[in-house]
Amino acid sequence: MGRPRVFTVLSAAVLMFTGYAAAPEPLPSSPLTLHEALGDPTTVDFCGLLDFADIEKTQRPASVPMPSMGACSFQSGRTLVSFGFPDDRANERLTGATPVGEPSLPRGLRVVRTDLQGQPVLHLLFADDTSLRIGTFFESREGAGPDALAVATKTAETAARALAAGKRAKHFEYRGDSLARLTACTALWSDAEVSARLGAAVTGKGDLSRHSCRWGEEDAERFVRLEFGLGPRPKAAAGVREETVGGHRSLMQEAGDGCTILTGHIGGPDASRDQVEHAVLAVRAPDACGVARALAATAWPKLPS
């Protein structure tokens, strides 16, 4: 009774060692939505979606990729590349955008280009009209050459092909008292409170990660932005003054008609990176630092502890 079963097992082993393998499962072909590709948008590790070995074929990154809440950033030549959720998901921003790269990416994915203050910005569009953004940032026009666009295009295409092939996004495991648990548009202020401090009626608009919110248009005279992120431990530097605001050690920097206040929080989810969570408040307005200080004094005591 046992011999046929033994023969079957041995036959399977012979087939395995002689190179027989079952036919691979066909790659998915249905139109890909962002939710299907990423899952929970609040915890995505965007660096884990990129194939840096492939990106290096275009230009070698000049820095270790740095994940943050809702984005992955790395230096390439003189250009900082940021891949993640867009600041503004308004469809009108993409009207008239220029197609970039291969026109036939799989599963209905497309890459288009819009420019922001002379710097190329690419958008990876999904089948449900949601998008991810590949931003390029450089300090001088000299960095705005074809290399910047080439590395941004390669970044978009490697991410698109990985996601279309069914690659699952990795997710950070944030602690219970993490800023990642908050919704930036509603956790610390109401629209009415921001409007009163800013001196203009504004409504908060966030991104898919919920880690960023802006009140007012970015090019307006009065504007507020709040962002939760990950980064190095905050340190005072030239042009930056340290203050205690709302009971929290804060670093304040004034530049032109704008002012920024940053406060650190707890350690990040990846202890090996020595990152900390932080909240950053940016204001553009008359007496920008006064407005920023007043808003932070209301907001910082509400941060989880």
MARDOMI-784183 format. One record per residue: residue number from 1; residue in one letter; chain; x, y, z of N, C-alpha, C in turn. Coordinates in steps of 0.2 Angstrom, whole numbers, plus 5000, padded with zeros to 4 digits. Layout:
! MARDOMI-784183
    n  res  chain  n_c1  n_c2  n_c3  ca_c1  ca_c2  ca_c3  c_c1  c_c2  c_c3
  NUM    a      A     X     Y     Z      X      Y      Z     X     Y     Z
...
END
This chain:
! MARDOMI-784183
    n  res  chain  n_c1  n_c2  n_c3  ca_c1  ca_c2  ca_c3  c_c1  c_c2  c_c3
    1    m      A  5004  4994  5000   5000   5000   5000  5004  5006  5000
    2    g      A  5010  5006  5003   5014   5012   5004  5019  5013  4998
    3    r      A  5020  5008  4993   5024   5009   4988  5022  5014  4983
    4    p      A  5016  5014  4980   5014   5019   4976  5015  5027  4978
    5    r      A  5013  5028  4985   5014   5034   4988  5021  5036  4988
    6    v      A  5026  5032  4990   5033   5033   4990  5035  5035  4983
    7    f      A  5033  5031  4978   5035   5032   4971  5032  5039  4968
    8    t      A  5026  5041  4971   5024   5048   4969  5028  5054  4972
    9    v      A  5030  5053  4978   5034   5058   4981  5041  5058  4978
   10    l      A  5044  5052  4976   5051   5052   4973  5050  5055  4966
   11    s      A  5045  5054  4962   5044   5057   4956  5043  5064  4956
   12    a      A  5040  5067  4961   5039   5074   4962  5046  5077  4963
   13    a      A  5050  5074  4967   5057   5076   4969  5061  5076  4962
   14    v      A  5061  5071  4958   5065   5071   4952  5063  5077  4948
   15    l      A  5056  5078  4947   5054   5083   4943  5057  5090  4945
   16    m      A  5057  5091  4952   5060   5097   4955  5067  5098  4953
   17    f      A  5071  5093  4954   5078   5093   4953  5080  5094  4946
   18    t      A  5075  5092  4941   5077   5092   4934  5074  5098  4931
   19    g      A  5072  5103  4935   5070   5110   4932  5063  5111  4931
   20    y      A  5059  5106  4932   5052   5107   4931  5049  5112  4936
   21    a      A  5045  5116  4934   5042   5121   4938  5035  5123  4936
   22    a      A  5030  5124  4940   5023   5126   4938  5024  5132  4934
   23    a      A  5019  5133  4929   5019   5140   4926  5018  5145  4930
   24    p      A  5022  5151  4930   5021   5157   4934  5014  5160  4933
   25    e      A  5011  5162  4939   5005   5165   4938  5005  5172  4934
   26    p      A  5000  5173  4930   5000   5179   4925  5000  5185  4930
   27    l      A  5003  5190  4927   5004   5197   4931  4997  5200  4931
   28    p      A  4995  5203  4936   4988   5207   4936  4988  5212  4930
   29    s      A  4982  5212  4927   4981   5217   4921  4975  5222  4922
   30    s      A  4972  5221  4928   4966   5226   4929  4968  5233  4931
   31    p      A  4965  5238  4929   4967   5245   4931  4968  5245  4938
   32    l      A  4974  5249  4940   4976   5249   4946  4974  5256  4950
   33    t      A  4971  5255  4956   4969   5261   4960  4975  5262  4965
   34    l      A  4975  5268  4967   4980   5270   4972  4979  5266  4979
   35    h      A  4973  5265  4981   4971   5261   4987  4973  5254  4986
   36    e      A  4972  5251  4981   4974   5244   4980  4982  5244  4980
   37    a      A  4985  5248  4977   4992   5248   4977  4996  5249  4984
   38    l      A  4993  5254  4988   4996   5256   4994  4993  5253  5000
   39    g      A  4987  5252  5000   4983   5250   5007  4983  5256  5011
   40    d      A  4984  5256  5017   4983   5261   5022  4988  5267  5020
   41    p      A  4985  5273  5018   4990   5278   5016  4994  5282  5021
   42    t      A  4992  5281  5027   4995   5284   5033  5001  5281  5035
   43    t      A  5003  5275  5033   5009   5272   5036  5014  5269  5030
   44    v      A  5013  5272  5024   5017   5269   5019  5024  5271  5019
   45    d      A  5029  5266  5018   5036   5267   5018  5037  5268  5010
   46    f      A  5038  5274  5008   5039   5276   5001  5046  5274  4998
   47    c      A  5051  5274  5002   5057   5272   5000  5057  5264  4998
   48    g      A  5053  5260  5002   5053   5253   5000  5049  5251  4993
   49    l      A  5046  5256  4990   5043   5255   4984  5048  5257  4978
   50    l      A  5054  5259  4979   5058   5261   4974  5064  5256  4973
   51    d      A  5066  5255  4967   5072   5251   4965  5078  5255  4964
   52    f      A  5082  5256  4969   5087   5261   4968  5093  5258  4964
   53    a      A  5093  5252  4963   5098   5249   4959  5096  5251  4952
   54    d      A  5090  5251  4950   5088   5253   4943  5089  5261  4942
   55    i      A  5087  5265  4948   5088   5272   4947  5095  5274  4946
   56    e      A  5100  5270  4949   5107   5272   4949  5109  5271  4941
   57    k      A  5106  5267  4937   5108   5267   4930  5107  5274  4927
   58    t      A  5103  5278  4929   5102   5285   4926  5107  5289  4930
   59    q      A  5107  5289  4936   5111   5294   4940  5112  5291  4947
   60    r      A  5118  5290  4950   5119   5287   4957  5116  5292  4962
   61    p      A  5112  5290  4967   5110   5295   4972  5116  5297  4976
   62    a      A  5116  5303  4978   5121   5306   4982  5120  5305  4989
   63    s      A  5115  5302  4992   5113   5302   4999  5109  5296  5000
   64    v      A  5109  5294  5006   5105   5288   5008  5098  5290  5008
   65    p      A  5094  5286  5005   5086   5288   5004  5084  5289  5011
   66    m      A  5080  5294  5012   5077   5296   5019  5069  5296  5019
   67    p      A  5066  5291  5022   5059   5291   5022  5056  5296  5027
   68    s      A  5050  5298  5026   5047   5303   5030  5040  5300  5030
   69    m      A  5035  5304  5034   5028   5302   5033  5025  5305  5027
   70    g      A  5024  5300  5022   5021   5302   5016  5025  5303  5010
   71    a      A  5032  5302  5011   5037   5303   5006  5043  5299  5007
   72    c      A  5047  5299  5002   5054   5297   5002  5058  5302  4998
   73    s      A  5064  5304  5001   5068   5309   4998  5075  5306  4997
   74    f      A  5079  5308  4992   5086   5307   4991  5089  5312  4987
   75    q      A  5095  5313  4988   5099   5318   4984  5102  5314  4978
   76    s      A  5101  5317  4972   5104   5315   4966  5107  5320  4962
   77    g      A  5114  5320  4962   5118   5326   4959  5116  5332  4963
   78    r      A  5114  5337  4960   5112   5344   4964  5105  5344  4965
   79    t      A  5101  5339  4964   5094   5339   4964  5092  5335  4970
   80    l      A  5087  5337  4974   5083   5333   4979  5077  5331  4976
   81    v      A  5076  5324  4976   5070   5321   4973  5066  5318  4979
   82    s      A  5060  5320  4979   5055   5318   4984  5049  5314  4980
   83    f      A  5048  5308  4983   5043   5304   4980  5038  5302  4985
   84    g      A  5031  5304  4984   5026   5303   4989  5020  5306  4987
   85    f      A  5016  5307  4992   5009   5310   4991  5010  5318  4989
   86    p      A  5006  5320  4984   5006   5327   4982  5004  5332  4987
   87    d      A  5006  5338  4987   5004   5343   4991  4997  5345  4990
   88    d      A  4995  5345  4983   4988   5347   4981  4986  5342  4976
   89    r      A  4980  5339  4978   4977   5334   4973  4972  5337  4969
   90    a      A  4972  5343  4968   4966   5346   4964  4968  5344  4957
   91    n      A  4962  5341  4953   4963   5339   4947  4965  5345  4942
   92    e      A  4963  5351  4943   4964   5356   4939  4972  5358  4938
   93    r      A  4976  5356  4943   4983   5357   4943  4986  5352  4937
   94    l      A  4982  5347  4936   4985   5342   4931  4982  5343  4924
   95    t      A  4978  5348  4923   4975   5350   4917  4980  5352  4912
   96    g      A  4981  5349  4906   4986   5352   4901  4993  5349  4903
   97    a      A  4994  5344  4908   5000   5342   4910  5003  5338  4904
   98    t      A  5010  5338  4903   5013   5334   4897  5015  5327  4899
   99    p      A  5013  5322  4895   5015   5315   4896  5022  5315  4896
  100    v      A  5025  5310  4900   5032   5309   4901  5034  5302  4900
  101    g      A  5039  5300  4897   5041   5293   4897  5037  5289  4893
  102    e      A  5037  5283  4894   5033   5278   4890  5026  5279  4891
  103    p      A  5023  5279  4885   5016   5281   4885  5011  5275  4887
  104    s      A  5014  5269  4887   5010   5263   4888  5012  5259  4895
  105    l      A  5013  5262  4900   5014   5259   4906  5008  5254  4908
  106    p      A  5009  5249  4911   5004   5244   4912  4999  5246  4917
  107    r      A  4993  5243  4917   4987   5244   4921  4984  5251  4922
  108    g      A  4985  5254  4916   4982   5261   4916  4986  5266  4919
  109    l      A  4992  5265  4921   4996   5270   4924  4999  5275  4919
  110    r      A  4999  5281  4921   5002   5286   4917  5007  5291  4921
  111    v      A  5012  5294  4918   5016   5299   4921  5016  5305  4917
  112    v      A  5014  5311  4920   5013   5317   4917  5018  5322  4921
  113    r      A  5019  5328  4917   5023   5333   4920  5020  5340  4921
  114    t      A  5021  5343  4926   5019   5350   4927  5025  5353  4930
  115    d      A  5026  5360  4929   5032   5363   4932  5030  5368  4938
  116    l      A  5034  5368  4943   5033   5372   4949  5038  5377  4950
  117    q      A  5037  5383  4948   5043   5388   4948  5049  5386  4945
  118    g      A  5048  5383  4939   5054   5381   4935  5057  5375  4936
  119    q      A  5054  5371  4941   5057   5365   4943  5052  5359  4941
  120    p      A  5054  5354  4937   5049   5349   4935  5047  5345  4940
  121    v      A  5040  5344  4940   5036   5340   4945  5033  5334  4941
  122    l      A  5034  5328  4942   5030   5322   4939  5025  5320  4943
  123    h      A  5020  5317  4940   5014   5314   4944  5013  5307  4941
  124    l      A  5013  5302  4945   5011   5295   4943  5003  5295  4944
  125    l      A  5000  5294  4939   4992   5294   4939  4990  5287  4939
  126    f      A  4985  5286  4944   4982   5279   4944  4975  5279  4941
  127    a      A  4972  5273  4940   4966   5273   4936  4960  5276  4939
  128    d      A  4960  5278  4946   4955   5281   4949  4956  5289  4949
  129    d      A  4961  5292  4945   4963   5299   4945  4966  5301  4951
  130    t      A  4968  5297  4956   4973   5299   4961  4980  5299  4959
  131    s      A  4984  5301  4963   4991   5302   4960  4996  5302  4966
  132    l      A  5002  5300  4964   5008   5301   4968  5013  5307  4964
  133    r      A  5017  5310  4968   5021   5315   4965  5028  5314  4966
  134    i      A  5032  5316  4961   5039   5315   4961  5042  5322  4960
  135    g      A  5044  5326  4965   5046   5332   4965  5053  5333  4964
  136    t      A  5056  5338  4961   5063   5340   4960  5064  5346  4963
  137    f      A  5069  5347  4967   5071   5353   4971  5078  5355  4970
  138    f      A  5080  5361  4968   5087   5363   4968  5088  5370  4969
  139    e      A  5093  5372  4972   5094   5379   4974  5096  5383  4969
  140    s      A  5099  5381  4963   5100   5386   4958  5098  5383  4951
  141    r      A  5097  5387  4946   5095   5385   4940  5099  5380  4936
  142    e      A  5106  5380  4938   5111   5375   4936  5109  5368  4937
  143    g      A  5105  5367  4942   5103   5360   4944  5097  5358  4940
  144    a      A  5094  5363  4936   5088   5361   4932  5089  5358  4925
  145    g      A  5094  5355  4924   5096   5352   4918  5092  5345  4916
  146    p      A  5094  5342  4911   5090   5336   4909  5091  5330  4914
  147    d      A  5097  5330  4918   5098   5325   4923  5093  5325  4928
  148    a      A  5090  5330  4930   5085   5331   4935  5079  5327  4933
  149    l      A  5077  5329  4927   5071   5326   4924  5072  5319  4923
  150    a      A  5078  5317  4921   5079   5310   4919  5078  5305  4925
  151    v      A  5081  5308  4931   5081   5304   4937  5074  5303  4940
  152    a      A  5070  5309  4939   5063   5309   4941  5059  5304  4937
  153    t      A  5060  5304  4931   5057   5300   4926  5058  5292  4928
  154    k      A  5064  5291  4929   5066   5284   4931  5063  5282  4938
  155    t      A  5063  5287  4942   5060   5285   4949  5052  5284  4948
  156    a      A  5049  5288  4944   5042   5286   4943  5040  5280  4939
  157    e      A  5045  5278  4934   5043   5272   4930  5045  5266  4934
  158    t      A  5050  5266  4939   5052   5260   4943  5046  5259  4948
  159    a      A  5044  5264  4951   5038   5263   4955  5032  5261  4952
  160    a      A  5030  5263  4946   5025   5261   4942  5025  5254  4940
  161    r      A  5031  5252  4938   5031   5245   4936  5031  5240  4942
  162    a      A  5034  5242  4947   5034   5238   4953  5027  5237  4956
  163    l      A  5023  5242  4956   5016   5242   4959  5012  5238  4954
  164    a      A  5013  5239  4947   5009   5236   4942  5010  5228  4942
  165    a      A  5016  5226  4944   5017   5219   4945  5015  5216  4951
  166    g      A  5012  5220  4955   5009   5217   4962  5013  5218  4968
  167    k      A  5018  5222  4967   5022   5223   4973  5018  5227  4979
  168    r      A  5019  5224  4985   5015   5227   4990  5019  5232  4994
  169    a      A  5016  5238  4996   5020   5243   4999  5021  5240  5006
  170    k      A  5027  5242  5009   5029   5241   5016  5026  5247  5020
  171    h      A  5024  5245  5026   5021   5250   5030  5025  5250  5037
  172    f      A  5026  5257  5039   5029   5258   5046  5024  5256  5051
  173    e      A  5027  5254  5057   5023   5252   5063  5024  5258  5068
  174    y      A  5020  5263  5068   5020   5269   5072  5018  5267  5079
  175    r      A  5020  5270  5084   5018   5270   5091  5011  5273  5092
  176    g      A  5008  5271  5097   5001   5274   5099  5001  5281  5100
  177    d      A  5007  5284  5102   5007   5291   5103  5011  5295  5097
  178    s      A  5011  5292  5092   5014   5295   5086  5010  5300  5083
  179    l      A  5013  5305  5080   5010   5310   5076  5006  5307  5070
  180    a      A  5009  5301  5068   5006   5298   5062  4998  5296  5063
  181    r      A  4996  5296  5070   4990   5294   5071  4985  5300  5071
  182    l      A  4988  5306  5070   4984   5312   5069  4982  5314  5062
  183    t      A  4976  5318  5061   4975   5321   5055  4976  5328  5055
  184    a      A  4981  5330  5051   4984   5337   5052  4979  5343  5051
  185    c      A  4974  5342  5047   4969   5347   5046  4964  5348  5052
  186    t      A  4963  5343  5056   4958   5344   5061  4961  5343  5068
  187    a      A  4967  5340  5069   4969   5338   5076  4971  5344  5081
  188    l      A  4973  5349  5078   4976   5354   5082  4972  5361  5082
  189    w      A  4969  5362  5077   4965   5369   5076  4959  5367  5072
  190    s      A  4954  5372  5073   4948   5372   5068  4950  5377  5062
  191    d      A  4947  5377  5057   4948   5382   5052  4946  5389  5054
  192    a      A  4941  5390  5059   4940   5396   5061  4946  5399  5065
  193    e      A  4949  5395  5069   4955   5397   5073  4961  5400  5069
  194    v      A  4962  5396  5063   4967   5398   5059  4965  5404  5055
  195    s      A  4959  5405  5053   4957   5411   5049  4958  5417  5054
  196    a      A  4956  5416  5060   4956   5422   5065  4963  5424  5066
  197    r      A  4968  5419  5067   4975   5421   5067  4978  5424  5061
  198    l      A  4976  5421  5055   4979   5423   5049  4976  5430  5046
  199    g      A  4970  5431  5048   4967   5437   5046  4964  5436  5039
  200    a      A  4962  5430  5037   4959   5429   5031  4955  5422  5032
  201    a      A  4949  5422  5028   4945   5416   5029  4949  5410  5025
  202    v      A  4950  5405  5028   4954   5399   5024  4951  5393  5027
  203    t      A  4952  5388  5022   4949   5381   5024  4955  5376  5023
  204    g      A  4956  5371  5028   4962   5367   5028  4961  5362  5022
  205    k      A  4966  5360  5018   4966   5355   5013  4972  5351  5014
  206    g      A  4971  5344  5015   4976   5339   5016  4978  5335  5011
  207    d      A  4982  5330  5012   4984   5325   5007  4982  5319  5009
  208    l      A  4983  5314  5005   4980   5307   5006  4983  5304  5013
  209    s      A  4989  5306  5014   4993   5303   5020  4990  5306  5027
  210    r      A  4986  5312  5026   4984   5315   5032  4989  5318  5036
  211    h      A  4995  5318  5034   5001   5321   5038  5002  5328  5037
  212    s      A  4999  5331  5032   5000   5338   5030  4994  5341  5028
  213    c      A  4994  5348  5030   4988   5352   5028  4990  5359  5027
  214    r      A  4986  5362  5022   4988   5369   5021  4981  5373  5021
  215    w      A  4982  5379  5024   4976   5384   5024  4978  5390  5019
  216    g      A  4975  5391  5014   4976   5396   5009  4981  5393  5004
  217    e      A  4981  5397  4998   4985   5395   4992  4992  5397  4994
  218    e      A  4997  5392  4991   5004   5393   4992  5007  5399  4990
  219    d      A  5004  5402  4985   5007   5409   4982  5003  5415  4985
  220    a      A  4999  5414  4990   4995   5419   4993  4999  5423  4998
  221    e      A  4997  5429  4999   5000   5433   5004  4999  5431  5011
  222    r      A  4994  5427  5012   4993   5424   5019  4992  5416  5018
  223    f      A  4996  5413  5022   4996   5405   5021  4999  5402  5027
  224    v      A  4996  5396  5029   4998   5392   5034  4999  5385  5032
  225    r      A  5004  5382  5034   5005   5375   5032  5007  5371  5039
  226    l      A  5004  5365  5040   5006   5361   5045  5008  5354  5043
  227    e      A  5014  5351  5045   5016   5345   5042  5019  5341  5048
  228    f      A  5017  5335  5048   5021   5330   5053  5026  5326  5049
  229    g      A  5031  5324  5051   5036   5321   5047  5042  5317  5052
  230    l      A  5047  5314  5048   5052   5311   5052  5059  5315  5049
  231    g      A  5064  5315  5053   5070   5318   5051  5075  5318  5057
  232    p      A  5081  5321  5056   5086   5321   5061  5084  5324  5067
  233    r      A  5087  5323  5073   5085   5327   5079  5086  5334  5078
  234    p      A  5081  5338  5079   5082   5346   5078  5087  5349  5082
  235    k      A  5091  5353  5079   5097   5357   5082  5096  5364  5080
  236    a      A  5098  5368  5084   5098   5375   5083  5104  5377  5078
  237    a      A  5103  5381  5073   5109   5383   5069  5109  5391  5067
  238    a      A  5113  5393  5063   5113   5400   5061  5107  5402  5059
  239    g      A  5104  5408  5061   5098   5410   5059  5092  5407  5062
  240    v      A  5093  5402  5066   5087   5399   5070  5088  5400  5077
  241    r      A  5082  5402  5080   5083   5403   5087  5078  5398  5091
  242    e      A  5080  5397  5097   5077   5392   5101  5072  5395  5106
  243    e      A  5066  5393  5106   5061   5396   5111  5057  5390  5114
  244    t      A  5054  5391  5120   5049   5387   5122  5042  5390  5121
  245    v      A  5038  5386  5117   5032   5388   5114  5027  5383  5116
  246    g      A  5021  5384  5120   5016   5380   5122  5019  5374  5126
  247    g      A  5025  5376  5130   5028   5370   5134  5033  5366  5130
  248    h      A  5034  5367  5124   5038   5363   5120  5044  5367  5117
  249    r      A  5050  5363  5118   5056   5366   5115  5055  5367  5107
  250    s      A  5056  5373  5104   5054   5374   5097  5060  5378  5094
  251    l      A  5061  5377  5088   5066   5381   5084  5062  5385  5079
  252    m      A  5064  5391  5079   5060   5396   5075  5065  5400  5070
  253    q      A  5063  5400  5064   5067   5403   5058  5062  5408  5054
  254    e      A  5065  5414  5053   5061   5419   5050  5065  5420  5043
  255    a      A  5061  5421  5038   5064   5422   5031  5059  5426  5027
  256    g      A  5061  5432  5025   5057   5437   5022  5050  5438  5025
  257    d      A  5045  5436  5021   5038   5437   5024  5035  5431  5027
  258    g      A  5040  5426  5028   5038   5419   5031  5041  5418  5038
  259    c      A  5039  5413  5041   5041   5411   5048  5040  5403  5048
  260    t      A  5045  5399  5051   5044   5392   5052  5045  5391  5059
  261    i      A  5041  5386  5062   5042   5384   5069  5042  5376  5069
  262    l      A  5047  5373  5072   5048   5366   5072  5048  5363  5079
  263    t      A  5045  5358  5081   5046   5355   5087  5047  5347  5087
  264    g      A  5051  5344  5090   5052   5337   5090  5047  5333  5094
  265    h      A  5046  5327  5093   5042   5323   5096  5045  5317  5099
  266    i      A  5043  5311  5097   5046   5305   5099  5050  5302  5094
  267    g      A  5054  5296  5095   5058   5293   5090  5054  5290  5085
  268    g      A  5057  5289  5079   5053   5287   5073  5053  5279  5073
  269    p      A  5049  5276  5069   5048   5269   5069  5054  5264  5068
  270    d      A  5059  5267  5064   5065   5263   5063  5070  5266  5067
  271    a      A  5072  5262  5072   5077   5265   5077  5084  5265  5074
  272    s      A  5085  5261  5069   5092   5261   5066  5093  5268  5063
  273    r      A  5088  5271  5061   5089   5278   5057  5091  5284  5062
  274    d      A  5089  5283  5068   5090   5288   5073  5086  5295  5071
  275    q      A  5080  5293  5068   5076   5299   5067  5071  5300  5072
  276    v      A  5068  5306  5072   5063   5308   5077  5057  5311  5073
  277    e      A  5051  5310  5076   5045   5313   5073  5045  5321  5074
  278    h      A  5043  5325  5070   5042   5332   5071  5036  5335  5068
  279    a      A  5034  5341  5071   5029   5345   5068  5032  5351  5066
  280    v      A  5030  5353  5060   5033   5359   5057  5027  5364  5055
  281    l      A  5027  5370  5057   5022   5375   5056  5025  5380  5052
  282    a      A  5023  5382  5046   5025   5387   5041  5020  5392  5040
  283    v      A  5021  5399  5041   5017   5404   5040  5019  5409  5036
  284    r      A  5015  5412  5031   5017   5418   5027  5011  5423  5029
  285    a      A  5013  5429  5031   5008   5434   5033  5012  5440  5036
  286    p      A  5008  5446  5037   5011   5451   5041  5012  5449  5048
  287    d      A  5018  5450  5051   5020   5448   5057  5020  5440  5057
  288    a      A  5023  5437  5053   5022   5429   5052  5024  5426  5058
  289    c      A  5030  5428  5061   5032   5424   5067  5027  5425  5073
  290    g      A  5024  5431  5073   5019   5432   5079  5013  5427  5078
  291    v      A  5011  5427  5071   5005   5422   5070  5007  5415  5071
  292    a      A  5013  5413  5069   5016   5406   5070  5016  5404  5077
  293    r      A  5019  5409  5081   5020   5408   5088  5013  5407  5092
  294    a      A  5008  5411  5090   5001   5410   5093  4998  5404  5091
  295    l      A  4999  5402  5085   4996   5395   5082  4999  5389  5086
  296    a      A  5006  5390  5086   5010   5384   5090  5008  5384  5097
  297    a      A  5007  5390  5100   5005   5390   5107  4999  5386  5108
  298    t      A  4994  5386  5104   4988   5383   5104  4989  5375  5102
  299    a      A  4993  5374  5097   4994   5367   5094  4998  5362  5098
  300    w      A  5004  5365  5100   5009   5360   5103  5006  5357  5110
  301    p      A  5003  5360  5114   5000   5356   5120  4995  5351  5118
  302    k      A  4993  5351  5112   4988   5345   5110  4992  5339  5107
  303    l      A  4998  5340  5106   5002   5334   5103  5002  5328  5108
  304    p      A  5001  5322  5106   5001   5316   5110  5007  5316  5115
  305    s      A  5006  5313  5121   5011   5312   5125  5010  5306  5129
END
